[in-house]
């Protein structure tokens, strides 16, 4: 039995006792009520019946006349969903800029009716709302998720055999007195980490084509392997109109797919970016202090010596390399190349 029902039964007992004793004063003394309360109870019972014995709170019935309009309440709830950490005063001020006028107390009243008084409650509402509906993430949100989520952060480029994917890029080495700026055109097989590199005084489509035409593709052909895909950034030396750009035309003639990284996402081409760091730390910064270069050919000769050591003698600590040299991994990866592709290359030769 609830408290209201107990009080109603006690009032009914007062009325019955007064009727039996025919003495209102004596009945009130026994039950602990005043005569004024007795007459109010009897009047309510005569007018409303048994419901009149239940205590009713003072004030208006139903919605309060000063309650905010439905449109204003929806605006408050919508803003609180977008900014759950804002207080009632700031919500009122922000809505005033939208020509929606409500006091901070009105905002708090809306929160109270919807159980949103605390910041935690509003954050939980945001979480439950987003869980129930599908939303489209913006590029900035996707970038933040990839940055802080281990599932995105630990993703890797997967290759299964030699020649499946070759990553290329242009790297600014520095400036040489009397010559000018020096650029490195580099390429690396993403399966075995075998690397190629040539130095140029400019970064043009012609120099981008020169490296694969002179070094990369002849090396693959000498081992009976075909390059399937080339991965590059969106630099002008690599990208352009497919019917005019030299690099695009070269890949089309060789039957190689051209894949590009996302804009402003150098980590998408992480293999060649890591190669540049290795070249910078183990070769360029050291040889630049040991030797005074006067020509580009001298720098290229020392680079070829380092790359030969890098590819054939230096144990590689990269993912899935397990300390093997890139050349050994290159040869081992040939056995995993699909046989159909090898047969087509032999017929073409």
Buried (B, 14 or more C-beta within 10 A) or exposed (E): EEEEEEEBEBBBEBBEBBEEEEEBEEBBEBBEBEEEBBEBBBEBBEEEEEEBBBEEEEEEEEEEEEBBEEEBBEBBBEBBBEBBEBEBEBBBEBBEEEEBEBEBEBBBBBBEEBEBEEEEBBEBBBEEEEEEEEEEEEEEEEBEEBEEEEEEEEEEBEBEBBBBBBBBBBBEBEEBEEEEEBBBBBBBBBBBBBBBBBBBEEBBBEBBBBBBEEBBBEBBBEBBBBBBBBBBBEBEBBBBEEEEBBBBBBBBEEEBEBEBBEEEEEEBBBBBBBBBEBBBEBBBEEBBEEEEBEEBEBBBEBBBEBBEEBBEEBEBEBEEBEEBBBBBBBBBBBEEBEEEBBEEBEEEE
